[in-house]
Amino acid sequence: IGISNKSCQARALEALTPHLPDVLLHQALDYARGISHEKYQAKALVALAPHLPDVLLYQALDCAIGISHEYYRARALEALVTHLPDVLLPQAFDWAIGISDENSRANALIALAPHLPDVLLPQALDCAIGISNKSCQARALEALTPHLPDVLLHQALDYARGISHEKYQAKALVALAPHLPDVLLYQALDYAIGISDKEYRANTLIALAPHLPDVLLPQASIALAPHLPDVLLRQALDCARRIKYENSRARALEALAPYFYLPDVLPEALDCARAIRYESNRADALHGLIKNLTPSSVDFPLWQQILDSLASLTRPY
């Protein structure tokens, strides 16, 4: 505390704080409250936050809220929120949504998101949606999404549909994808397919694919296939391979078949098709894939395996 250089003092306090008993933490907090330079006051609060008992967190929050510079106030709050008792979260939230700087407001929401009680989540979602800076908004929505109940996920998905900038629409859909119930995944897939930019559409469909019910995977594969760069073809094949129901798996392979022309992907796709037990589905998948076969793309052992697979199919009368 006696060090006059505020930067050196802040570093020394940060190193000491984890080792202080409660009685000295009280003294350190009293000192932090009296620091006139708000940058270093915020630094002191950030260092103290993980170590303060509940009785001192009340004072620390009051001190943070009293910082006039929004950036430093936000930094102090971000450090405090993960340690606040539930009774203080509404007060911290009220302060956070009142921050005028959108980057700082987004950062405060991101810090608060995992700790907010359900009753505050609708207001938090409204606050995130109300951020006009699309990059900050996307970060805030991404942080909130894992904690939203279904009714608010529906609201968030409706909002994502209306985002005019496709980069941020794609980001919103990617963030929502792991958390949507099946009934909303149908809508999310439609929105993803409607994205006109090929790269954003492909990235969104790839994010959705692991969460889609089997019945939707062929539709996603058909939409995705024409826009995949070669480097992602194996990932598309992995998605198809994981489809539980053979009918849906065969339809996905058939849709993707024209794009499985690379020598290192085609044999794996054929193996996937040959593993389908139901003959009609296996025939559909093989029918699409064999169109890619050329002497240069398939070696003799693979030709032999393909012929064996075709020979195993029941011949029509």
VOGU-3710 file (C-alpha; in Angstrom, 3 decimals, decimal comma):
1> igisnkscqa> 0,000/0,000/0,000  2,952/2,294/0,691  4,289/2,023/-2,883  3,633/5,372/-4,557  3,916/4,153/-8,158  0,352/3,008/-8,816  1,259/0,446/-11,478  3,864/-1,197/-9,225  1,488/-0,991/-6,288  -1,282/-2,735/-8,266
11> ralealtphl> 1,063/-5,576/-9,237  2,209/-6,034/-5,641  -1,379/-6,091/-4,329  -2,368/-8,605/-7,015  0,434/-10,945/-5,907  -0,364/-10,583/-2,195  -4,163/-10,840/-2,320  -4,503/-14,669/-2,643  -2,545/-15,090/0,596  -4,298/-12,538/2,807
21> pdvllhqald> -6,559/-13,583/5,714  -10,043/-12,057/5,889  -9,008/-9,301/8,278  -6,364/-8,087/5,826  -8,699/-8,507/2,850  -10,988/-6,042/4,617  -8,071/-3,621/4,938  -7,091/-4,126/1,278  -10,675/-3,473/0,135  -10,840/-0,305/2,241
31> yargisheky> -7,665/0,841/0,553  -9,023/-0,040/-2,921  -12,141/2,027/-2,257  -9,933/5,026/-1,577  -7,822/4,815/-4,751  -8,446/7,990/-6,735  -7,198/6,743/-10,118  -10,069/4,591/-11,431  -7,851/2,430/-13,640  -5,922/1,224/-10,597
41> qakalvalap> -9,003/1,075/-8,411  -10,535/-1,324/-10,956  -7,303/-3,348/-11,047  -7,370/-3,675/-7,266  -11,004/-4,848/-7,310  -10,236/-7,373/-10,064  -7,405/-8,799/-7,943  -9,517/-8,903/-4,782  -12,723/-10,332/-6,316  -11,937/-14,090/-6,214
51> hlpdvllyqa> -10,868/-13,957/-2,569  -13,459/-11,781/-0,841  -15,969/-13,353/1,562  -19,642/-12,585/0,898  -19,777/-9,855/3,523  -17,105/-7,902/1,636  -18,539/-8,564/-1,826  -21,410/-6,188/-1,020  -18,887/-3,393/-0,451  -16,842/-4,383/-3,499
61> ldcaigishe> -19,911/-4,224/-5,739  -20,816/-0,770/-4,404  -17,258/0,343/-5,058  -17,342/-1,039/-8,635  -20,680/0,617/-9,387  -19,231/3,907/-8,138  -16,466/3,935/-10,775  -17,404/6,657/-13,252  -15,342/5,415/-16,221  -17,506/2,782/-17,935
71> yyraraleal> -14,662/0,640/-19,228  -13,012/0,309/-15,820  -16,387/-0,130/-14,136  -17,188/-2,960/-16,550  -13,813/-4,610/-15,920  -14,424/-4,580/-12,175  -17,944/-5,970/-12,552  -16,797/-8,755/-14,897  -14,348/-9,890/-12,222  -16,911/-9,676/-9,428
81> vthlpdvllp> -19,974/-11,336/-10,980  -18,690/-14,903/-10,855  -18,263/-14,560/-7,094  -21,389/-12,606/-6,149  -24,043/-14,287/-3,994  -27,388/-14,694/-5,754  -28,945/-11,839/-3,816  -26,549/-9,353/-5,458  -26,982/-10,544/-9,050  -30,101/-8,426/-9,783
91> qafdwaigis> -28,238/-5,310/-8,656  -25,236/-6,184/-10,836  -27,531/-6,954/-13,761  -29,388/-3,640/-13,446  -26,078/-1,861/-13,567  -24,830/-3,922/-16,537  -27,803/-3,231/-18,796  -27,421/0,482/-18,145  -23,901/0,677/-19,596  -23,935/2,976/-22,613
101> densranali> -20,783/1,628/-24,289  -21,996/-1,412/-26,228  -18,732/-3,337/-26,075  -18,601/-2,943/-22,295  -22,302/-3,800/-22,001  -21,778/-6,960/-24,052  -18,779/-7,942/-21,910  -20,814/-7,441/-18,741  -23,667/-9,590/-20,111  -21,182/-12,280/-21,134
111> alaphlpdvl> -19,770/-12,371/-17,610  -23,243/-12,440/-16,039  -24,839/-14,974/-18,411  -23,918/-18,224/-16,585  -25,047/-16,832/-13,239  -28,363/-15,138/-13,991  -31,506/-16,575/-12,397  -34,255/-17,610/-14,820  -36,375/-14,585/-13,940  -33,742/-12,236/-15,419
121> lpqaldcaig> -33,095/-14,169/-18,643  -35,920/-12,571/-20,696  -34,585/-9,117/-19,858  -31,020/-10,250/-20,600  -32,066/-11,540/-24,031  -33,853/-8,259/-24,782  -30,722/-6,384/-23,741  -28,503/-8,500/-26,015  -30,882/-8,108/-28,963  -30,940/-4,359/-28,340
131> isnkscqara> -27,187/-3,983/-28,898  -26,796/-2,281/-32,275  -23,155/-3,236/-32,849  -23,608/-6,600/-34,544  -20,277/-8,037/-33,445  -20,940/-7,174/-29,785  -24,511/-8,400/-30,124  -23,365/-11,730/-31,550  -20,962/-12,261/-28,636  -23,651/-11,483/-26,078
141> lealtphlpd> -26,194/-13,794/-27,742  -23,630/-16,591/-27,967  -22,957/-16,327/-24,226  -26,657/-16,247/-23,289  -27,887/-19,023/-25,587  -26,772/-22,051/-23,497  -28,789/-20,761/-20,546  -32,077/-19,924/-22,277  -35,236/-22,008/-21,742  -37,106/-23,232/-24,845
151> vllhqaldya> -39,531/-20,305/-24,918  -36,638/-17,836/-25,107  -34,758/-19,992/-27,613  -37,808/-19,619/-29,849  -37,588/-15,838/-29,440  -33,845/-15,865/-30,150  -34,371/-17,986/-33,275  -37,080/-15,617/-34,512  -34,655/-12,765/-34,023  -31,871/-14,630/-35,867
161> rgishekyqa> -34,180/-15,116/-38,838  -34,572/-11,347/-39,145  -30,870/-10,435/-39,010  -30,130/-8,752/-42,325  -26,339/-9,174/-42,290  -25,784/-12,819/-43,205  -22,437/-13,039/-41,401  -24,140/-12,309/-38,090  -27,242/-14,307/-38,952  -24,965/-17,300/-39,495
171> kalvalaphl> -23,170/-16,620/-36,190  -26,490/-16,499/-34,342  -27,688/-19,778/-35,884  -24,364/-21,490/-35,131  -24,606/-20,372/-31,486  -28,216/-21,575/-31,215  -27,719/-24,934/-32,956  -26,530/-27,078/-30,003  -29,363/-25,902/-27,769  -32,458/-25,986/-29,977
181> pdvllyqald> -35,144/-28,631/-29,419  -36,093/-30,687/-32,488  -39,194/-28,614/-33,190  -37,018/-25,507/-33,645  -34,288/-27,295/-35,605  -36,711/-27,612/-38,529  -36,976/-23,820/-38,641  -33,248/-23,305/-38,109  -32,477/-25,572/-41,068  -34,852/-23,598/-43,284
191> yaigisdkey> -33,193/-20,342/-42,236  -29,720/-21,779/-42,860  -30,681/-23,014/-46,330  -32,023/-19,527/-47,066  -28,644/-17,828/-46,486  -27,448/-16,666/-49,899  -23,723/-16,416/-49,137  -22,244/-19,857/-49,864  -19,571/-19,751/-47,163  -21,907/-18,609/-44,397
201> rantlialap> -24,558/-21,123/-45,498  -22,059/-23,988/-45,509  -20,643/-23,070/-42,084  -24,136/-22,836/-40,615  -25,255/-26,161/-42,073  -22,095/-27,865/-40,802  -22,811/-26,490/-37,308  -26,439/-27,643/-37,459  -25,766/-31,130/-38,847  -24,636/-32,873/-35,606
211> hlpdvllpqa> -27,825/-31,741/-33,861  -30,402/-32,466/-36,557  -32,788/-35,400/-36,205  -32,136/-38,096/-38,812  -35,173/-37,123/-40,829  -33,628/-33,702/-41,577  -30,080/-34,821/-42,386  -30,678/-35,720/-46,053  -32,221/-32,286/-46,624  -29,209/-30,661/-44,960
221> sialaphlpd> -26,817/-32,798/-47,011  -28,513/-31,839/-50,271  -28,293/-28,153/-49,357  -24,713/-28,406/-48,157  -23,078/-30,589/-50,787  -22,716/-28,124/-53,695  -20,962/-25,579/-51,498  -18,407/-27,706/-49,678  -14,728/-27,100/-50,359  -12,772/-30,313/-50,860
231> vllrqaldca> -11,229/-30,017/-47,398  -14,680/-30,402/-45,776  -15,884/-33,389/-47,809  -14,571/-35,855/-45,242  -16,442/-33,966/-42,517  -19,631/-34,241/-44,583  -19,034/-37,978/-44,955  -18,564/-38,302/-41,184  -21,915/-36,563/-40,666  -23,591/-38,988/-43,073
241> rrikyensra> -21,920/-41,975/-41,434  -23,321/-41,007/-38,029  -26,937/-41,021/-39,208  -28,699/-43,720/-37,200  -31,454/-44,769/-39,584  -30,263/-46,518/-42,727  -32,902/-45,019/-44,997  -31,829/-41,500/-44,024  -28,144/-42,452/-44,226  -28,618/-43,812/-47,745
251> ralealapyf> -30,446/-40,660/-48,849  -27,661/-38,483/-47,451  -24,974/-40,553/-49,207  -26,930/-40,413/-52,440  -27,220/-36,618/-52,176  -23,536/-36,210/-51,401  -22,347/-38,833/-53,902  -21,539/-36,471/-56,812  -19,066/-34,641/-54,554  -17,235/-37,704/-53,206
261> ylpdvlpeal> -14,880/-37,858/-56,165  -11,566/-37,431/-54,331  -9,449/-40,617/-54,247  -9,072/-40,475/-50,455  -12,796/-39,874/-49,789  -14,503/-42,098/-52,358  -13,314/-45,441/-50,873  -14,581/-44,427/-47,425  -17,923/-43,371/-48,889  -18,208/-46,727/-50,644
271> dcarairyes> -17,388/-48,540/-47,396  -20,146/-46,559/-45,690  -22,620/-47,529/-48,423  -21,584/-51,204/-48,364  -22,192/-51,313/-44,599  -25,902/-50,515/-45,053  -27,754/-53,732/-44,307  -31,088/-53,073/-45,957  -30,636/-54,001/-49,601  -32,797/-51,328/-51,194
281> nradalhgli> -31,087/-48,555/-49,233  -27,655/-50,016/-49,975  -28,466/-50,098/-53,685  -29,567/-46,444/-53,643  -26,355/-45,333/-51,948  -24,120/-47,415/-54,238  -25,993/-46,225/-57,318  -25,052/-42,622/-56,582  -21,446/-43,379/-55,705  -20,469/-45,653/-58,586
291> knltpssvdf> -21,003/-42,777/-61,010  -17,742/-41,339/-59,662  -15,735/-44,464/-60,421  -12,980/-44,218/-63,001  -9,916/-46,426/-63,557  -7,713/-43,633/-62,203  -9,702/-43,053/-59,018  -10,081/-46,668/-57,851  -7,467/-49,393/-57,489  -8,080/-53,057/-58,345
301> plwqqildsl> -8,878/-54,322/-54,807  -11,539/-51,643/-54,442  -13,012/-52,514/-57,831  -13,240/-56,102/-56,603  -15,019/-55,032/-53,403  -17,471/-52,891/-55,365  -18,276/-55,718/-57,748  -18,803/-58,063/-54,793  -21,192/-55,534/-53,230  -23,155/-55,160/-56,448
311> asltrpy> -23,276/-58,918/-56,915  -24,759/-59,312/-53,441  -27,843/-57,317/-54,414  -30,925/-59,312/-55,324  -31,471/-59,267/-59,051  -34,906/-58,127/-60,227  -37,066/-60,711/-61,908
//
